Amino acid sequence: MRESILIVDDEAGVRSSLSGILSDEGYVVEAVDSGEACLQALDGKRFDLLLLDVWLPGIDGLETLSRVRTLDPEVPVVVISGHGTIETAVKAVRMGAQDFVEKPLALEKTLLAVRNALRQRRLEAENRALKAQVEHRWVMVGESTAIDALRADIARAAPTNGRVLVFGENGTGKELVARNIHHLSLRAGGPFVEVNCAAIPEELIESELFGHTRGAFTGALAARKGKFELADGGTLFLDEVGDMTLKTQAKVLRALQEQRVEPVGGASSVAVDVRVIAATNKDLELEIRRGNFREDLFFRLNVIPFHVPSLRERREDIPLLARHFMAEVAAEYGRRAKQITPEAMDLLRLYGWPGNVRELRNTIERLVIMTAGERIEAGHLPAPVLSASPGGHAAAAAAPLPLADFGSLAEARDDFEKRYIMKKYQECAGNMSRTAEALGVERSNLYRKMKSFGLLPGRKRDTPGGDEASEGM
């Protein structure tokens, strides 16, 4: 789509010349002769660039610029200045104009100013789009009581400088909590720097955290800032903090106490202003008793503790998360979002998700890529979801819906029967005959019952033993 430019100049010759030159360059051009006409044109249409003469009859260029900023704050403005109006042009730039060109207009200089202004506009638009994508990526999805309480705690803690320690299983979204705290804090304009303490070798983690000087060790060919310095004025997120060695813990404790860091090989320290958020999937109090974690560091970090609930603790959020990830992954791969059938969604809710939200997202991504057609049926789900082992998460955590959600006794009875059958079906690894035997019913009766409940995953075929088996993934 061609970019559009509005020319505002009271000289007919300037309007005609600029219109011809810019049209030849491939732009869509309109021209008006006054500030009033400019504001009227902007009231009904958006332009990609405004070429505005400072000296205009009626409303002058500066007043027009001021009103343009109200009508369309994002449109870039290049000011056209005549002889003796350079000071006015500079004032216009201070008011938000992108650039100015001086009369008589030089072709190359004018085109350069136009191209630069339009390129800056495109870069700003791309930056806004990327920022929106990042913010969308880190949104907290869910309406459960546990997530509502977590959001409320984040809102209370974020505006302070209190250190935060986030507890939770792998894949629950501890980094998401940290980023939300940073985003809502007074440091939101500063950097958010993440360090995975478990992924960095012991011999490198001090350099990674505190930086190093040139020649501090073999391979240190140049001085390098550490994560503490890079996070100055913002937030430092220490993920998997329970995996740090005791030696590194001592240095982190000193940095927190003094708000200063000493680069490896350095002779002096550097002051830093950093809010630290730490996260772990370990029981740090148990690690303290075992001698693996410093108690004084624990108390330094654990000013404001957060617990991120597992997916089993917020099972009612699974449909919302599944649809959210479906839309996200489909957009990422340029595909249409698929519909998850009620039977498949019910199985997603029943499964225990030991990998939590991360495992759910990976499962949805796999389904988007590997499932043919527009619908995800129960039979398309991965084997662990369909056939959880006895005593596993799916069997143990399948809790009935709250009584208030049932409209009648019949609905409550059907819900219990449906879940109990599914539990036995999973324990029998999807074998219909063994399930019927475990339930003490005829196989044909079980088949009809499961069909009526929509519990039969995928199409069925007869096996040599006469039993049905799923043809899903």
Secondary structure, DSSP 8 states (H G I E B T S, - for coil): ---EEEEE-S-HHHHHHHHHHHHHTT-EEEEESSHHHHHHHHHH---SEEEEESS-SSS-HHHHHHHHHHH-TTS-EEEEE-TT-HHHHHHHHHTT--EEEESS--HHHHHHHHHHHHHHHHHHHHHHHHHHHHHHHT-----SHHHHHHHHHHHHHTTS---EEEE--TTS-HHHHHHHHHHTSTTTTS-EEEEETTTS-HHHHHHHHH-B-TTSSTT--S-B--HHHHTTTSEEEEETGGGS-HHHHHHHHHHHHHSEE--BT-SS-EE---EEEEEESS-HHHHHHTTSS-HHHHHHHTTEEEE---GGGGGGGHHHHHHHHHHHHHHHTT----EE-HHHHHHHHHS--TTHHHHHHHHHHHHHHH--SSEE-GGGS-HHHHS--TTSHHHHS-----GGG-SSHHHHHHHHHHHHHHHHHHHTTT-HHHHHHHHTS-HHHHHHHHHHHT---S-EEE-TTS-EEE---
